[in-house]
């Protein structure tokens, strides 16, 4: 009997939408390895963002390669259920690049209004992503199109348990969901 294909998920959206929180919750609920894409940035990219400087595509391409490698990692200790990574994936071309690198990839887009995102970012302490970069991210964001049928859109202000349930129903309907 063949093993089911491990689920590969990217939780995407602008800073402050709840990517890391949902990624960790999905990892726990679905028995998946969870990775915060922020941990995959090069030190020079972190320094730029800490200084309030937006990343360029040249900064992002190698980062997206590391995100894809993390999604595909199949080490001995990886749960069979797969991997979920928090990654902004703001532009269609970034999502397309990840799709090229990771077969059967699925996305969860956390959509939220600017006031909520601003409030959440203002309350964060110790994160390198500066509040003044939120506007840049919102301007960069290309919301997933109707032809991106591998993207589930959720509202950032939904309860976390509701988000996890919706993701499980959409992308892991046969999974045992632990709460």
C-alpha angles and dihedrals in degrees: 000000000000122000117249115253109265114248115249115197135177117198103207141184142095125308114289096026094110102259096144094044093050092043091055092045092050091048091053096041097045099033092245131143109254125207130185106223089211087072089060096060118110115249091249090055091050089050091052094050091044087056091051094254116139117232120249126223087258088060093046103048096069089043091054089051089056091047090053092047090051091050091052097044108125103182123163093263097048114116113245089238092075136230140306122200130191105225127155094224088179099168129057091235090057091052090046091052091052089048090053091052100040119047116220093010118172129199135209113200115203106205120193139161120259095247093056092046092048091050093049094048092047089056095051118101126202099008118134094221106097122220092235089065093064092083090051090051093048089051091048095047115110104192112226112270128231089256091062095087091167091070125090112197118211131174115253092222095057118112112271092237090055091050092051092048093050093049092048092050093048104038108016106030093156095047124114102238114210119198 
